[in-house]
């Protein structure tokens, strides 16, 4: 049936085409991959918290021991890989846009990621300094700077 239908329309072509710019195609693919794998990741998170935990509490211990390893091995594999793909694709997308913004400003080499990215990543520490509950010693230890002992930070 499918071949006969296709044979009756020999000039039929799909109405979808990629853009001529490869960089735009990459950004489009990265955005969709980030979106789809993010939905899988967050969906599994809600599944674990809202469906699996109450269901496991309702099962008898003997049944729980049999069901849990089979269900969780596959679900956790999907959870881990979707989280990893979401983060890596999101970082690639972000740094591609960051490099484009830096080039538009006039920075032409790979310093753009350090200069413009430092501005973006520097906002969180600056907000920590402005916060009223800021403790410089705890901040330095949490970020991996300094020592816990009596050394000056």
N, C-alpha and C positions, 0 to 999 in steps of 0.2 A: 504494500500500500504506500509506504513512504517513498520507495523508488519511483513508483508510477506517478505520484504527485510531484516529485522533484523533476521527473522527465517532462512533465507538461509545462513547466516554467523554466525553460533553459536559460533565460536571461536574468533569472532571479539572483540578486546579490543581497547580502545583509546590509542593513542601514547603519551599521556601527563601524567606526574606524578610529584608530588611534590618532593622536595629534602628530604632526610632523616633527615636533621637538622631543627628542628622547628624554631630556631632563623633566619636561612636563609630564610625560608618560610615567617616569619613575616616581615623581611626586604623587601622581594620581594612584598608582599601585600601592605605594607606601601608605598613603592615607587610608585606603580601603582595607589593606591588610591589618593596619593598626586598629581600625574600627571593628573589624570582624573578630580578630583574636581578643580584643578587649571585651567584647560582648561574651565570648566564650569564657574568658577568665572570670569576669564578674558574675556571670550566670552560674558557673560552678561554685563560686563562693557562696552565693545565695542558696544554691542547692544543698551545700554542706550544712549551712547554718539553719535554714528554715525547713528542710525536708529530711535530710539524713539524720541529724541529731535527734529530733523527736521520734523518728521511726525506730532508730536503734534503741532508744529508751523503752519503747513499747514491746520490743521483741524479748523473747526468753533468752537467757544467757547461752544456752546450747545452740540455738539458731543464730544468734548474733555472732558467735565464733565462726560459724560456717559462712555467713553472708558477708561479713565485714571485709575479710582479706580479698575476696573476689571482686567486690564492688569498689573498694578503695584503691586497689592497685591500678585499675584502668582510669578511674576518675582522677586520682592524684597525678597520673601521668599526663592526662589532658590538661589538668590545672597547671602543672609546672611548665609544660611546653607552651601553653597559651600565654602564660605570664612572661616567659622569656621572650617569645616572639613579639609580644606587645611592647615590651620595654626596648628591645633592640631596634625594632622597626620604628618606634616612636623617636628614639634617639637619632637614628639615621635621618628621619624626616626633619626633626628639629635642627640638627646641625647642617643639613642641606639648606634649609631656609636661612639659618644664621650666616652661612658662608655667602649666600646670595645678598643678604642685607649688608654684610661687610663690604662686598665688592661694590655695591651701589653707593656706599659711603666713600669709597676710594681706596680701600685696603685691598691689595692685589695678591698677596701671598697667603700662606697658611697661618700667618699670625692672626688672621681674621677670627679664627675660632677662639684663640686665646684672648684677644682684645675684646671682641664683642661678647663672646661667651663669658668672659670674666665679669662683664657688666651684669649679665643676666644672673649668673651664679653668685655674684657678690651681693645681690639684694637680700638673700636670706640672712647672711651674717650681719648685714647692716641693720636689719630689722631686729635681730637679737640684741644688738648693742643699744638700740633705742628703747627696747622693752624695759618696763620698770622692774621686772623680775629677773633681769639679766645678772648672772653670776659669771664673771670672766674665767675663774678657775674651772668651774664645771663645764663651761663652753669649750675651753681649750682641751680639757681631758676628753670630752665627748667627741671632739673633732680630731683627736689623735695628736694634739700638740702638747708639749710640756710633760711634766712628770707629776705623779701624785705626791711625791715627797715634799721636802722643804725648798725645792728649786724655785727660782723666780720664773714667772711666766711672762 
